[in-house]
Amino acid sequence: MNLAILHYHLNRGGVTQVIINQLRALSTAIRMEAPWRIAIVSSGRRADWPQEISEQLAPIRLRLIDIPAIDYESEHAAPPQELARQVREGLHQCGFAPDDTILHVHNHSLGKNLSLPGALRLLAQDGFRLLLQIHDFAEDYRPSGYARMLAALPWMAPEGAGDLGAVLYPQAKHIHYATLNRRDWSVLLESGVPASQLHLLPNPVPETNQPISAAAARLHLAEVRGVPVDRLFVLYPVRGIRRKNLGEMLLWSAVTNLKSYFGCTLAPLNPSEKPAYLRWKQLAAELGLPCHFELGTSPGMRLSDLMAAADLILTTSVTEGFGMVFLEPWLAGRALVGRDLPEITQDFVAAGLRFAGLHPELRVPLDWIDRREFQDLLEDLYADCLRSFGCSVPSPALLTGQIEGLLAGDTVDFAWLDSTRQMRVIGRAHDTPSDRRRLRDLNPWFEWALSPLNDATRDAIGRNATAVRHSYSLDACGRQLRDVYRNVRTSPRHEPLESPRNAGHILASFLEFSRFRPIRVST
């Protein structure tokens, strides 16, 4: 079996960590088989890439192929035909031919490299079997990447593939797709990807590194960041981009009346994400909230040490592609509290996990904001967002009706507020005891979530850890990945490429008003 794994770069984190975990998972699944030849094709950027990994994957013969034109758009940009030629040549030098090679490509359709989708079409026409694994969709409220692809469509598809859906999601029996969750799987199925060419590939969840003891971790955290050892410490292990909804972490801190310490781990890298992140840091400082930022850069503290130091793990994200935060805490012996995302956690619940500390909404009084002004803001933001995707805006009556339905009661979910209104709510909770009490009355699960660890919680941690190990361990995910590759390998080749029969369903599904959140699109 020849396998080529393609991604823009191999820098630490994100998809790179998924690739590392998949390699380790696959090596456990094929340890009794003849060695597989695997090439990782990337731009050559690989900061913190574990050089020792080749020696750790006994049944795998690993090679790295550097093609600068695969990177995010840069001075190395090349037209699709040239990028396809470079990939073809790089694989040929390794002895990888179209008839015996699977190309496993991660996140090809985000608009990060406008040449890549067209190059993949050309490689599929050469006869390479493709497995296109989609971690994130440009259609999922990522208008900048989608707009770039729309504008560059003639250049992306020089052979005249037609619309953007045909370029991003080509159909043929030797082109397969993989998603991280059942939601995305269903979206692609409804768009026209045949079930036989559509696979569910959840991310492997490896065991946590052996940390120092909880007591030692707390002492070190107190020394390097000033978090008292005698206060409840709640960790949000996240890079602070907008969709992670950091304002909700600050609200938790305000509602607990400064009695608990909260912290997130990393700052955003994307320049477009930094202004919002810095505003949350500034607000926390102005209000004197016991919230710490960038704990992941603390000297001598790994993520596993921070998890050991934490009493609880928090999540407040409004959307996820996979949601490692819903799985990792249990393996570290910690309970999870915060915001539930049923469209994501439904997969985990089906695997046996239970999330007693999560709730899908955090209700705040509507009389704390100007309802009419907020309704107008939602109408304007949502309409602007649709236009940025090249979509028509619903009739005023329809859009107004949807928003009025959202605001029909006396409360609204905090996640629906724009950052300015979120800041107002946080300020009220911080300044006024009666407002704090009102929020706790509206969200009684606050008190339960922050209650001391008891026998029932310990039992839940143990049961959830067992469920994670059963369904998402390296061993379980390795067998699943191996079987997907075997399925792709038997696909007939040289079938003409077609368009999805309903590619517009992908954009329509993700841009439903019910999935809109102002904090995702406003800066």
C-alpha positions in Angstrom: 0.0 0.0 0.0 1.3 3.4 -1.0 -0.2 6.3 0.9 0.5 10.0 0.4 -0.9 12.3 3.1 -1.1 15.9 1.9 -1.4 19.1 4.0 -0.3 22.7 3.7 2.3 22.4 6.5 3.4 20.3 9.4 3.7 23.0 12.0 2.7 22.1 15.5 -1.0 21.8 16.4 -4.3 21.5 14.6 -4.4 19.2 11.6 -0.7 18.4 12.1 -1.4 16.8 15.4 -4.3 14.9 13.8 -1.9 13.5 11.2 0.6 12.5 13.9 -2.2 10.7 15.8 -3.5 9.0 12.7 0.0 7.7 11.9 0.4 6.3 15.4 -3.1 4.9 15.2 -2.5 3.3 11.9 0.8 1.8 13.0 -1.1 -0.1 15.8 -3.7 -1.4 13.4 -1.2 -2.8 10.8 1.6 -3.9 13.1 1.2 -7.5 11.9 1.1 -6.6 8.2 3.7 -6.0 5.6 5.1 -2.4 5.9 3.2 0.4 4.3 5.0 3.1 2.4 3.7 6.5 3.4 4.8 9.9 2.2 3.7 13.2 3.8 3.5 15.9 1.2 3.6 19.5 2.5 5.2 22.9 1.9 8.2 22.0 4.0 7.2 24.1 7.0 7.3 21.8 10.0 8.1 23.7 13.2 8.2 21.3 16.2 7.6 18.3 13.9 8.7 15.2 16.0 11.7 14.0 14.1 11.7 10.8 16.0 8.3 9.7 14.8 9.7 7.8 11.8 11.5 5.4 14.3 8.3 5.0 16.3 6.1 3.7 13.5 7.5 0.2 13.0 5.2 -1.0 10.3 5.4 2.2 8.3 8.2 3.5 6.1 7.8 7.2 6.3 9.1 9.9 3.9 8.6 13.6 3.8 8.2 15.4 0.4 8.5 19.2 0.3 6.6 21.2 -2.3 6.5 24.9 -1.4 3.6 25.5 -3.7 1.3 23.5 -1.4 1.6 26.2 1.3 -1.0 28.8 2.1 -1.0 31.4 -0.7 2.4 33.0 -0.9 5.2 33.8 -3.2 5.3 30.1 -4.1 1.8 30.2 -5.6 1.5 28.1 -8.8 -1.4 27.5 -11.1 -3.3 24.2 -10.6 -1.6 22.5 -13.6 1.8 23.3 -12.2 0.9 22.2 -8.6 -0.4 18.9 -9.9 2.8 18.4 -11.9 4.9 19.0 -8.9 2.9 16.6 -6.7 2.9 14.0 -9.5 6.7 14.4 -9.8 7.4 14.3 -6.1 5.4 11.1 -5.8 7.0 9.6 -8.8 10.5 10.1 -7.3 9.3 8.0 -4.3 8.0 5.2 -6.6 4.3 6.2 -6.0 2.2 5.7 -9.2 -1.4 6.5 -9.7 -2.5 2.9 -9.8 -1.1 2.0 -6.4 -1.3 5.2 -4.4 -4.0 6.8 -2.3 -3.9 10.6 -1.8 -5.3 11.4 1.7 -5.8 15.2 1.7 -6.7 17.3 4.7 -8.9 20.4 4.5 -8.5 21.0 0.8 -11.6 23.2 0.4 -11.0 26.1 2.8 -9.6 28.6 0.3 -6.2 28.5 1.9 -4.5 27.6 -1.4 -6.6 28.4 -4.5 -4.5 26.0 -6.7 -5.1 22.9 -4.6 -8.7 22.0 -5.5 -8.0 22.2 -9.2 -4.7 20.3 -8.8 -6.6 17.5 -7.0 -9.1 17.3 -9.9 -6.2 16.8 -12.3 -4.6 14.2 -10.1 -7.9 12.3 -9.9 -8.1 12.4 -13.7 -4.6 10.8 -13.7 -6.1 8.0 -11.8 -4.9 8.7 -8.3 -7.5 7.6 -5.7 -8.4 10.4 -3.4 -9.6 10.5 0.2 -10.6 14.1 0.9 -10.9 14.6 4.7 -12.8 17.8 5.6 -12.1 19.1 9.1 -13.8 22.5 8.5 -16.0 23.9 5.8 -15.5 27.4 4.2 -19.3 27.4 3.9 -19.5 27.3 7.7 -19.4 31.1 8.3 -15.9 31.5 6.9 -16.8 34.1 4.3 -13.3 35.4 3.5 -12.0 32.0 2.1 -15.3 31.3 0.3 -15.3 34.7 -1.3 -11.7 34.3 -2.5 -12.6 31.0 -4.1 -15.7 32.5 -5.8 -13.6 35.3 -7.2 -10.9 32.9 -8.4 -13.2 30.2 -9.9 -12.0 30.5 -13.5 -8.4 30.2 -12.4 -9.1 27.3 -10.0 -10.8 25.2 -12.7 -8.9 25.8 -16.0 -10.6 22.9 -17.6 -14.0 24.5 -17.1 -15.4 22.5 -14.1 -18.4 24.9 -13.8 -19.5 26.1 -10.4 -17.6 26.1 -7.2 -19.3 23.0 -5.8 -18.0 21.0 -8.8 -14.4 22.2 -8.1 -14.4 21.6 -4.4 -16.4 18.4 -4.3 -15.7 16.4 -7.5 -17.5 13.0 -7.8 -16.2 9.7 -9.1 -15.9 6.2 -7.7 -12.3 6.7 -6.9 -12.9 10.0 -5.0 -13.9 9.4 -1.3 -14.7 11.9 1.4 -14.2 11.7 5.2 -15.7 13.9 7.9 -15.1 14.2 11.6 -18.7 14.0 12.8 -22.1 12.8 11.8 -23.4 16.3 11.1 -20.9 16.9 8.3 -21.3 13.4 7.0 -25.1 14.0 6.6 -24.5 17.4 4.9 -22.3 15.7 2.3 -24.7 12.8 1.8 -27.5 15.2 1.1 -25.3 17.1 -1.3 -24.9 14.0 -3.4 -21.8 12.2 -2.2 -22.8 8.5 -2.3 -22.7 6.7 1.1 -20.3 4.2 -0.3 -17.7 7.0 -0.8 -18.4 8.8 2.4 -16.7 7.9 5.7 -16.7 8.9 9.3 -13.2 9.4 10.6 -13.2 10.8 14.2 -9.9 12.1 15.5 -7.9 9.6 17.6 -7.7 10.7 21.3 -4.4 9.4 22.7 -3.8 8.9 26.4 -2.5 12.1 28.1 1.2 12.3 28.9 2.0 11.3 32.5 1.7 14.6 34.3 3.1 15.7 37.6 0.8 15.2 40.6 -2.1 17.6 40.9 -0.6 19.1 44.0 2.7 19.7 42.4 1.0 21.1 39.3 -1.0 23.6 41.4 2.1 24.7 43.3 3.9 25.3 40.1 0.9 27.2 38.6 0.8 29.4 41.7 4.5 30.1 41.3 4.5 31.0 37.6 1.0 32.6 37.2 -0.2 33.4 40.7 -3.3 31.1 40.8 -3.9 30.4 44.5 -3.8 26.8 45.4 -6.8 27.1 47.7 -9.2 28.4 45.0 -11.2 26.5 42.4 -9.3 26.6 39.1 -11.2 26.1 35.9 -9.2 25.6 32.7 -10.4 26.3 29.2 -7.9 24.5 26.9 -8.3 26.5 23.8 -6.7 28.9 21.4 -8.8 32.1 21.8 -10.3 32.6 18.4 -13.8 34.2 18.1 -15.9 31.0 17.8 -14.5 29.8 21.1 -16.7 32.5 22.8 -14.2 33.7 25.4 -16.7 36.2 26.7 -18.6 33.4 28.2 -15.6 32.4 30.3 -15.5 35.9 31.6 -19.2 35.7 32.4 -18.6 32.5 34.4 -15.9 34.3 36.4 -18.2 37.3 37.1 -21.1 35.1 38.1 -19.0 33.2 40.6 -18.2 36.6 42.2 -14.5 36.2 41.7 -14.3 33.2 44.0 -13.0 30.9 41.2 -10.0 31.3 38.9 -10.3 30.7 35.2 -7.7 30.4 32.5 -7.4 29.7 28.8 -4.2 28.3 27.2 -3.2 30.0 23.9 -3.6 33.2 22.0 -4.8 33.2 18.3 -2.3 33.1 15.6 -4.5 34.5 12.8 -4.1 38.3 12.7 -7.9 38.7 12.0 -8.6 37.0 15.3 -6.4 39.0 17.5 -8.4 42.2 18.0 -11.4 40.4 19.6 -9.0 38.3 21.8 -7.2 41.4 23.0 -10.5 43.1 23.9 -11.4 40.2 26.1 -8.1 40.4 27.8 -8.5 44.1 28.3 -12.0 43.7 29.8 -10.8 41.1 32.2 -8.1 43.4 33.4 -10.4 46.4 33.7 -12.9 44.5 35.8 -10.2 42.7 37.8 -11.6 39.3 36.9 -9.4 36.3 38.0 -9.0 35.1 34.4 -5.6 34.1 33.1 -4.6 34.0 29.4 -2.0 32.1 27.5 -1.4 29.6 30.3 0.0 27.3 27.7 3.1 29.5 27.4 3.8 29.2 31.2 7.4 28.1 31.8 7.7 24.4 32.6 4.0 23.6 32.1 2.7 21.2 29.5 -1.0 21.0 28.7 -1.1 17.8 30.7 0.3 19.6 33.7 -2.4 22.3 33.3 -5.1 19.7 33.2 -3.6 18.1 36.3 -3.7 21.5 38.0 -7.3 22.2 37.1 -10.3 21.3 39.2 -12.6 21.4 36.2 -12.3 21.8 32.4 -14.5 24.4 30.7 -15.8 24.8 27.2 -17.9 27.7 25.9 -17.3 27.3 22.1 -20.3 28.0 19.8 -19.2 25.5 17.1 -16.6 22.7 16.6 -15.4 20.6 13.8 -14.7 17.6 16.1 -14.5 18.8 19.7 -11.5 17.2 21.4 -12.4 19.2 24.5 -15.5 16.9 24.9 -13.2 13.8 25.2 -9.8 14.7 26.5 -10.7 15.8 30.1 -12.1 12.4 31.1 -8.7 10.7 30.3 -7.1 13.3 32.5 -9.5 12.5 35.3 -11.3 15.8 35.1 -15.0 16.7 34.7 -16.2 19.0 31.9 -18.6 21.9 32.4 -19.9 24.7 30.2 -21.7 24.8 26.8 -23.1 21.7 25.1 -23.1 21.5 21.3 -25.6 18.8 20.6 -24.9 18.6 16.9 -21.3 17.6 17.9 -21.8 15.7 21.2 -24.6 13.5 19.7 -21.8 11.3 18.3 -20.1 11.1 21.7 -23.4 10.4 23.5 -24.0 7.5 21.0 -20.6 6.2 22.0 -21.7 6.1 25.7 -20.5 9.4 27.1 -22.7 11.5 29.3 -22.3 15.3 29.8 -24.1 16.2 33.0 -22.0 19.4 33.4 -22.9 20.8 30.0 -25.9 22.9 28.9 -26.8 24.1 25.4 -27.7 27.6 26.5 -26.8 30.3 29.0 -29.8 32.5 29.4 -29.6 36.2 30.1 -32.5 38.7 30.5 -33.6 40.5 27.4 -34.4 43.5 29.4 -30.7 44.0 29.9 -30.4 44.9 26.2 -32.4 47.0 23.8 -34.5 44.4 22.0 -35.3 46.6 19.0 -31.8 47.7 18.5 -30.5 44.1 18.9 -33.0 42.8 16.4 -31.9 45.4 13.8 -28.3 44.5 14.4 -29.0 40.8 13.9 -30.8 41.5 10.6 -28.0 43.7 9.3 -25.2 41.3 10.3 -26.9 38.2 9.0 -27.8 39.9 5.7 -24.3 41.1 5.3 -22.9 37.7 6.0 -25.2 36.1 3.3 -24.1 38.7 0.8 -20.5 37.9 1.5 -21.1 34.3 0.4 -22.8 35.5 -2.7 -26.3 34.4 -1.4 -29.5 36.3 -1.7 -31.0 37.7 1.5 -34.4 36.3 2.7 -37.4 38.6 2.4 -37.6 41.1 5.2 -40.8 39.4 6.5 -39.1 36.0 6.7 -35.9 37.3 8.3 -37.8 39.4 10.8 -40.0 36.4 11.7 -36.9 34.2 12.4 -35.4 36.9 14.6 -38.6 37.6 16.4 -38.9 33.9 17.1 -35.5 33.9 18.7 -36.4 36.9 20.9 -40.0 35.7 21.7 -39.4 35.1 25.4 -37.9 37.1 28.2 -34.4 35.8 27.8 -31.8 35.1 25.1 -28.8 32.8 24.9 -25.6 34.7 25.7 -24.0 33.2 22.7 -26.4 35.0 20.4 -25.2 38.4 21.6 -22.6 40.4 19.8 -19.4 41.1 21.7 -20.5 44.6 22.8 -23.6 43.3 24.4 -21.7 40.4 25.9 -19.4 42.9 27.6 -22.4 44.8 29.0 -23.8 41.6 30.5 -20.4 40.7 32.0 -20.2 44.2 33.5 -23.6 43.9 35.1 -22.8 40.5 36.6 -19.6 41.9 38.0 -21.0 45.1 39.4 -24.4 44.2 40.9 -25.1 41.3 43.3 -28.8 41.2 42.4 -27.9 40.7 38.7 -25.5 37.9 39.6 -28.3 36.2 41.5 -30.7 36.7 38.6 -28.2 34.9 36.2 -27.8 32.1 38.7 -31.6 31.7 39.0 -32.0 31.6 35.2 -29.1 29.1 34.9 -29.3 26.9 38.0 -26.9 24.4 36.5 -24.1 27.0 37.3 -24.2 26.0 41.0 -24.2 22.2 40.2 -21.4 22.6 37.7 -19.1 24.3 40.1 -20.0 22.1 43.1 -17.2 20.1 44.8 -16.1 16.8 43.3 -18.3 14.0 44.7 -18.7 10.3 44.3 -21.3 10.6 41.4 -18.9 12.9 39.5 -16.0 10.5 40.0 -18.1 7.7 38.7 -19.0 9.7 35.7 -15.4 10.5 35.0 -14.5 6.9 35.1 -17.4 5.8 32.8 -16.7 8.5 30.3 -13.0 7.7 30.2 -13.9 4.1 29.5 -16.2 5.2 26.6 -13.4 7.4 25.1 -10.9 4.5 25.3 -13.4 2.1 23.6 -14.4 4.3 20.7 -11.7 6.9 20.2 -8.4 5.3 21.3 -5.5 5.0 18.9 -6.3 1.3 18.5 -10.0 1.8 17.7 -9.4 4.7 15.3 -6.4 3.0 13.7 -8.6 0.0 12.7 -11.2 2.3 11.4 -8.7 4.3 9.3 -7.1 1.1 8.0 -10.5 -0.2 6.8 -11.2 3.1 5.1 -8.0 3.0 3.2 -8.7 -0.6 2.1 -12.1 0.6 0.9 -10.6 3.4 -1.1 -7.9 1.1 -2.6 -10.5 -1.1 -4.2 -12.3 1.7 -6.0 -12.4 1.5 -9.8 -10.5 4.3 -11.4 -10.6 6.4 -14.6 -14.3 7.3 -14.2 -15.1 10.8 -15.5 -15.5 13.5 -12.9 -18.9 14.8 -12.2 -20.5 17.5 -10.0 -22.4 16.8 -6.8 -26.1 16.6 -7.7 -26.9 19.2 -5.0 -23.8 21.0 -4.0 -25.8 24.1 -3.0 -27.1 22.1 0.0 -23.7 22.4 1.7 -23.8 26.2 1.8 -27.5 26.3 2.6 -27.1 23.9 5.5 -24.3 25.8 7.2 -25.8 29.3 6.6 -29.1 28.5 8.2 -30.1 31.3 10.6 -30.3 28.9 13.5 -26.5 28.4 13.2 -25.6 32.1 12.9 -23.8 33.8 15.8 -22.6 37.4 15.6 -19.3 36.8 17.4 -18.2 34.5 14.6 -18.4 37.1 11.9 -17.9 40.5 13.6 -14.5 41.8 14.5 
